Amino acid sequence: MPDCFHIFSIIGQNKQKWYMELKFCGAAREVTGSAHLLTLDDGYKILLDCGLYQGSDDDMENFNRNWYFNPSEIDCVVLSHAHIDHSGRLPFLVKSGFTGSIYSTHATRSLCAIMLLDSAKIQEYDARYQDKQLRKQGKSGSIKPLYETKHVSETMKLFRSISYDQWFTIREGVEILFRDAGHILGSASVTVRINGEKYIGFTGDIGREDRPILRDPEPMPVVDYLICESTYGDREHVSKPIEDELFLKLIRETCVDKGGKVIIPAFSVGRTQDIVYILDQMFNEGLLPENIPVFVDSPLAINATQVYGTHPECYDDELNEYLLEDDDPFGFNSLTYVRSVEFSKSLNNLKSPCVIISASGMANAGRVRHHIANNIEDPKNTILLVGYATPSTPAGMLRAGVKELKLFGQWLQVKARIERIDALSAHGDRWEMLDFIKNQQHLKGMFLVHGEYDVQAEWQGFLEEKGFSNVHIPALRDTYTLYDETP
């Protein structure tokens, strides 16, 4: 049974019974599919994020096509950032009857315009491919994509962009505030202020201090209740100088010493730009071997990098200073951006050493699956995992140390070197997340989301050791009622 919390509130000059309902509709004991529904006492419904589940867990098979609420009853969506596991079901929400406003930062809207369109095209392609396979098997039926490109166009018309650090009224008595979360371009924490006195906070994905490109995360205002991410709540990352040394050492050992390839599954938005910027700095410092070509094989990553160039308001001081020396921090002589399918295929036949950065980060879609399939059985090569991956995805399985991997219907032996540098992740570790929420010591309740349950349990224990109380780990569809018993 869901817990009940008590809020004591006076609205206006009259003592009234005040309550709200918080329902967890995604990323509950899971790392993807972020969606949290806040229903106010008059029935006004605010959906915090509307993400796509990414993975192949049997228990989550039908998640993306089902709602735990009526989409037509949602009054607005408040979006923390553009990653598909936070924004990816917005067009399906619109297709399902949503007509309200979608509030985001300016950069998040820019990124969503390309990411949601890319997602729709992938789904349309996958649906056609699956239909073709069914016909080959003599089976009837029609596979339909979750949404199509036309639904993305309808979705983008509903976006309303808001700057950081400005309270914005979305309806009488309800305001929202975005503060920079330092996770990806445009990422934000969300604070909802109700009747000028009650505060509900959502961290979104918490970034890291001293990361490339972006400003450090900014603490949220003190809130009454907090929805908090927990992806890396059980561990600590190594520091930036150490991660750069490991990265460079791995490239030299693989490409120079063994003549192999480094394959990096990386999310098109955020991780790819971080890696390219780090390599750009290494190149300018003369550390990167000049005869080793680097390929970014992802049309979406190319488009996203262009978007990064149009939002300097999100840059940190380090990048602004770097721009005085290098006016293109996402390009150097040995770097090639790959758009065409033909060029991408040619990389599979390339026998000389190189670095290939390709989407997706979990290796469950996109061109990187082909690069892994063509290189995983060669011990000269290295597959470098640079961020979180759901356990059921190919990248997640490689992180777990599997000896063979099934790709494109074939079982492949894992002979390539598998390495991971979690410090390249855009998610804060437990100490960085603790630093982000250290001003929230007097919460009436905290809800942990966006994490695997065993990790969340460790994060919960860590928080309790640090003085936090009423820390909860909601399951999918759990509903918590926050109310006032004032007579």
Salt bridges, closest charged atoms under 4 A:
ASP3 OD2 - HIS472 ND1 2.99
ASP42 OD2 - ARG171 NH1 2.69
ASP49 OD2 - HIS86 ND1 2.61
ASP85 OD2 - HIS86 NE2 3.77
ASP85 OD2 - HIS450 NE2 3.09
ASP165 OD1 - ARG179 NE 3.66
GLU175 OE1 - ARG193 NE 2.88
ASP180 OD2 - ARG215 NH2 3.16
ASP205 OD2 - HIS81 NE2 3.37
ASP205 OD2 - HIS86 NE2 3.13
ASP205 OD2 - HIS183 NE2 3.37
ASP205 OD2 - HIS427 NE2 3.68
ASP205 OD1 - HIS450 NE2 3.81
ASP224 OD1 - LYS444 NZ 3.06
GLU229 OE2 - HIS427 ND1 3.14
ASP234 OD1 - ARG235 NE 2.96
GLU236 OE2 - ARG430 NH2 3.64
GLU243 OE2 - ARG211 NH1 2.99
ASP244 OD2 - LYS240 NZ 2.97
GLU253 OE2 - LYS249 NZ 2.64
GLU253 OE1 - ARG417 NH1 2.91
ASP297 OD1 - ARG367 NH1 2.58
ASP297 OD2 - HIS371 NE2 2.61
GLU313 OE2 - HIS311 ND1 2.64
GLU419 OE2 - ARG417 NE 2.94
ASP422 OD2 - ARG235 NH1 3.61
ASP422 OD1 - ARG399 NH1 2.95
ASP422 OD2 - ARG420 NH2 2.91
GLU432 OE1 - ARG208 NE 3.02
ASP435 OD1 - LYS438 NZ 2.91
GLU485 OE1 - HIS6 ND1 3.39
